[in-house]
Amino acid sequence: MIDLITLQDSVTTDSKSGTDPYSRSIDELMGSGVILVNKPRGPTSHQLAAWARNLLGIKKLGHGGTLDPFATGVLTLLCGRATRLTDIVLSGDKRYVGVMRFSGEVDENRIRDALSSLVGRSYNVPPKESAVKVRVRSRIFSSIDLLDIDSSSRIVVVEVFCEAGTYIRTLARDLGLMVGSKCELIELHRTQAGSFDSSMACTMQQLTDALHIYREHGDDRGIRRLICPIERLLSHLPKLVVKDGAAAAVSHGASLARPGVVKASPGIKTGSLVLIESLKGEAVAVAELGVDTDVLSEISSGEVAKPKSVLMSPGTYPQSWTKSS
């Protein structure tokens, strides 16, 4: 991780306000947290989110990144204020393992050559089965690897690392056209979504059991392992670390002014998305940067960033009435 630029030394935070993200109560985590579920085959992503919403007893819970009913794997559930970050979750790169079956015999070398030719930017038209309007578009494939092939059953297993919004059914269809044998996607498992991978995911049964132990026996160790703070979702973003007073102002929707900035990620350009973070590591807001971070040390006033999604509850830190905070 790149070290942050220190703009103000010896700045402290009030121990009576705010809290370390990983020390929040279970209720606080449910009000602004992330659960990674290993979706089983059968239910839709919407149905799974509805089950989790009823199980947890919270009004606001959504999912990021739809999986077809037949697909399995990583599904991100966003609780409470975390739903404001749906667009960020949806835009993250994805990794899949797909099982495909050809209608006739094909040569392994032809398959490998075809897969290699698809790496990079390729056309990826939504299949008829999708709910998206069918139109010509392209997506970036960072890598497509052939993991296994069974010539007798004409089945191949591929791993695909791709841009968000990519249809693996379309990849299978295009692969078939390229090698001259119809290809059908018969299984699909998502192993990674953004910064989350399958090793971090739980089953719905594990979530149910952990919640039961917490509610019936007061033991929160299990549920804490399954609900991570919203900050875990934003760890990839560059940061602006701010004073308590600035955190209070931004939590009410105010723009961030230069006097409130304590540290900043270096080399970030105007217009970039940044995480405004408190001195305790709490997510205050996702904001659009109004000035290059490398020039922050040269200025003493002015607007630095404008919030796009405010994540901290107003009142977490006491309101300060001085512009320098």
C-alpha positions in Angstrom: 0.0 0.0 0.0 1.3 3.5 -0.9 2.0 5.7 2.0 -0.3 8.8 2.4 1.0 12.3 2.2 0.9 14.0 5.7 -0.5 17.5 5.4 -1.0 18.2 9.1 1.0 16.8 12.1 -0.2 16.1 15.6 -3.9 16.1 14.8 -6.0 14.0 17.3 -9.5 12.5 17.3 -12.0 12.6 20.1 -12.3 9.2 21.8 -15.9 9.9 22.8 -17.1 10.2 19.2 -17.1 7.7 16.4 -15.5 4.2 16.6 -13.1 1.9 14.9 -15.0 0.2 12.0 -14.2 -3.2 13.3 -15.4 -2.4 16.8 -18.9 -1.5 15.8 -21.9 -3.2 17.4 -23.9 -5.8 15.4 -26.8 -3.4 15.0 -24.3 -0.8 13.5 -22.9 -3.3 11.1 -26.4 -4.3 10.0 -27.1 -0.6 9.4 -24.0 -0.2 7.2 -22.3 -3.4 6.4 -21.5 -6.0 3.7 -22.2 -9.7 3.6 -20.7 -12.0 1.1 -22.9 -15.0 0.3 -22.1 -18.1 -1.8 -25.3 -18.2 -3.9 -26.6 -21.7 -4.5 -28.1 -22.9 -7.8 -31.9 -22.2 -8.1 -33.0 -18.9 -6.5 -32.5 -15.6 -8.2 -30.2 -13.0 -6.7 -33.3 -10.9 -5.8 -34.9 -13.8 -4.0 -31.7 -14.5 -2.0 -31.5 -10.8 -1.0 -35.1 -10.9 0.1 -34.5 -14.0 2.3 -31.5 -12.3 3.9 -33.5 -9.1 4.5 -36.2 -11.1 6.3 -33.6 -13.2 8.2 -31.7 -10.1 9.5 -34.9 -8.1 10.1 -33.6 -5.0 8.3 -35.7 -2.9 5.9 -32.9 -2.0 3.5 -30.8 -4.7 1.9 -29.8 -5.1 -1.7 -27.3 -7.1 -3.8 -24.5 -6.0 -6.2 -24.1 -8.0 -9.4 -26.9 -10.3 -10.5 -26.3 -14.0 -11.0 -28.7 -16.1 -13.1 -30.7 -18.7 -11.2 -28.6 -21.5 -12.6 -25.3 -19.8 -11.6 -23.6 -20.1 -8.2 -20.9 -18.2 -6.3 -20.1 -14.8 -4.8 -23.0 -12.5 -4.3 -22.5 -9.2 -2.4 -25.3 -8.2 -0.1 -25.3 -4.5 1.0 -27.0 -3.6 4.3 -28.5 -0.2 5.1 -26.4 2.7 4.0 -24.1 0.3 2.1 -26.8 0.2 -0.6 -25.6 3.6 -1.7 -22.5 1.9 -3.0 -24.3 -0.4 -5.4 -22.8 1.3 -8.4 -19.3 0.8 -7.1 -20.0 -2.9 -6.5 -21.5 -3.4 -9.9 -18.5 -1.7 -11.6 -15.9 -4.1 -10.0 -14.2 -6.7 -12.2 -15.4 -10.3 -11.9 -13.9 -13.7 -12.1 -15.8 -16.8 -13.2 -15.3 -20.5 -13.7 -17.5 -21.8 -16.5 -18.3 -25.3 -17.7 -19.1 -25.4 -21.5 -20.1 -28.3 -23.7 -19.6 -28.5 -27.5 -22.1 -30.2 -29.8 -19.3 -31.9 -31.7 -15.6 -32.9 -31.4 -13.2 -30.0 -31.4 -9.4 -29.7 -31.3 -7.9 -28.5 -28.0 -5.4 -26.2 -29.8 -8.3 -24.5 -31.7 -10.0 -23.9 -28.4 -6.9 -22.4 -26.9 -6.3 -20.2 -29.9 -9.9 -19.0 -29.9 -9.8 -18.1 -26.2 -6.5 -16.3 -26.6 -7.9 -14.2 -29.4 -10.8 -13.1 -27.2 -8.5 -11.6 -24.5 -8.7 -7.8 -24.5 -11.7 -5.8 -25.7 -14.3 -8.0 -27.4 -17.9 -7.7 -28.5 -20.2 -9.1 -25.8 -23.9 -8.9 -26.8 -26.4 -9.8 -24.0 -28.0 -13.2 -24.6 -31.8 -13.4 -25.2 -32.2 -14.9 -21.7 -31.0 -11.6 -20.0 -33.2 -8.8 -18.9 -30.9 -6.3 -20.6 -31.9 -4.7 -23.9 -30.0 -6.6 -26.6 -27.5 -4.2 -28.3 -24.0 -4.4 -29.6 -21.4 -3.5 -27.0 -17.9 -4.6 -25.9 -16.3 -5.7 -22.7 -12.7 -6.2 -21.6 -11.4 -9.8 -20.9 -8.3 -9.5 -18.8 -7.6 -13.3 -19.0 -9.3 -16.4 -20.3 -7.7 -19.7 -19.3 -8.5 -23.2 -20.2 -8.5 -25.2 -17.0 -9.6 -28.6 -18.2 -10.9 -30.4 -21.2 -12.6 -33.8 -21.6 -12.6 -34.9 -25.2 -15.0 -37.8 -24.7 -17.8 -35.7 -23.3 -16.8 -32.6 -25.3 -16.7 -30.5 -22.1 -14.2 -27.7 -21.3 -13.7 -25.7 -18.1 -12.5 -22.1 -18.4 -11.6 -19.4 -16.0 -12.5 -15.8 -17.0 -11.4 -12.6 -15.5 -13.4 -9.8 -17.0 -15.0 -6.4 -16.8 -18.3 -6.0 -15.0 -21.4 -6.6 -17.1 -19.8 -9.4 -19.2 -22.1 -12.3 -20.2 -20.4 -15.7 -20.1 -23.2 -17.2 -22.1 -22.2 -14.9 -24.9 -18.6 -16.0 -24.6 -19.6 -19.6 -24.9 -21.7 -18.9 -28.0 -18.8 -16.9 -29.6 -16.3 -19.7 -28.8 -18.6 -22.2 -30.6 -18.8 -20.0 -33.6 -15.0 -19.6 -33.7 -14.2 -23.3 -33.5 -17.1 -24.4 -35.7 -19.1 -26.4 -33.1 -22.0 -25.0 -31.1 -21.0 -24.4 -27.5 -23.4 -24.2 -24.5 -22.7 -22.9 -21.0 -23.9 -25.6 -18.6 -22.5 -24.4 -15.3 -21.2 -21.0 -14.0 -19.6 -20.2 -10.7 -18.4 -16.6 -9.8 -15.3 -16.8 -7.7 -14.5 -13.1 -7.3 -16.4 -9.8 -7.3 -14.3 -6.7 -7.0 -12.0 -7.1 -4.0 -14.1 -10.0 -2.6 -13.4 -13.6 -3.4 -15.1 -16.9 -2.6 -12.9 -17.7 0.4 -14.7 -14.9 2.2 -18.2 -16.0 1.4 -20.7 -17.9 3.6 -23.7 -20.0 2.8 -27.2 -18.9 3.8 -27.2 -21.7 6.3 -24.1 -20.4 8.0 -25.6 -16.9 8.1 -28.8 -18.4 9.7 -26.8 -20.4 12.3 -24.6 -17.4 13.2 -27.6 -15.2 13.7 -29.4 -17.8 15.8 -26.4 -18.1 18.1 -26.1 -14.4 18.5 -29.8 -13.8 19.2 -30.4 -16.8 21.4 -27.1 -17.0 23.3 -25.6 -13.5 22.9 -22.4 -14.9 21.2 -21.6 -12.5 18.4 -18.3 -14.1 17.2 -19.9 -15.9 14.3 -22.0 -13.1 13.0 -19.0 -10.7 13.2 -17.1 -12.9 10.9 -19.9 -12.7 8.3 -20.8 -9.0 8.3 -17.9 -6.8 7.5 -17.9 -3.0 7.8 -18.6 -0.9 4.8 -14.9 0.2 4.8 -13.8 -3.2 3.5 -15.8 -2.5 0.3 -13.9 0.7 -0.3 -10.4 -0.3 0.5 -9.3 0.0 -3.1 -10.2 3.8 -3.3 -7.6 6.5 -2.8 -8.1 8.4 0.5 -8.5 11.8 2.1 -8.1 11.5 5.9 -9.9 14.3 7.7 -10.3 15.9 11.1 -13.3 15.2 13.3 -14.9 18.6 12.5 -14.6 18.0 8.8 -16.1 14.5 9.1 -19.1 16.1 10.9 -19.5 18.7 8.1 -19.3 16.2 5.3 -21.7 13.8 7.1 -24.3 16.6 6.7 -23.5 16.9 3.0 -21.0 19.8 3.0 -18.1 19.8 0.6 -14.6 19.1 2.1 -12.4 22.2 2.5 -8.6 22.1 2.5 -8.2 23.0 6.2 -10.0 19.7 7.1 -7.6 17.4 5.3 -4.9 15.7 7.4 -3.5 13.1 4.9 -4.1 12.2 1.3 -3.1 9.5 -1.2 -0.4 10.8 -3.6 -0.8 11.2 -7.3 -4.6 11.3 -7.5 -6.0 13.6 -10.3 -8.9 16.0 -10.3 -12.2 14.2 -11.0 -11.2 10.9 -9.4 -13.4 9.1 -6.9 -11.9 9.2 -3.4 -12.8 7.9 0.0 -13.1 10.6 2.7 -12.1 8.8 5.9 -12.0 9.8 9.5 -8.9 9.6 11.7 -10.4 6.4 13.2 -10.6 4.8 9.7 -14.4 5.3 9.3 -15.9 5.9 5.8 -17.4 9.4 5.8 -18.3 9.7 2.1 -17.3 8.7 -1.4 -16.5 12.0 -3.1 -15.2 13.5 -6.4 -11.8 15.1 -6.1 -11.7 18.8 -7.0 -8.0 19.3 -7.0 -4.9 17.1 -7.6 -3.7 15.6 -4.3 -0.1 16.4 -5.2 -0.9 20.2 -4.9 -2.7 20.0 -1.6 0.5 20.8 0.3 0.7 24.1 -1.7 -2.7 25.4 -0.9 -4.4 26.4 2.4 -8.0 27.0 1.5 -10.7 26.1 -1.0 -12.9 23.1 -1.8 -11.0 19.9 -2.1 -13.8 17.3 -2.8 -17.5 17.2 -3.2 -19.5 14.2 -1.7 -21.3 11.9 -4.1 -22.4 9.3 -1.5 -22.5 10.3 2.2 -22.0 7.1 4.3 -21.5 8.5 7.9 -24.6 9.1 9.9 -25.0 12.8 10.8 -24.2 13.4 14.5 -21.4 10.8 14.6 -19.1 13.7 15.4 -20.2 16.9 17.0 -20.8 19.8 14.5 -18.0 22.4 14.5 -18.8 25.9 13.4 -15.3 26.9 12.4 -14.3 26.7 8.8 -10.8 25.6 9.7 -12.0 22.3 11.1 
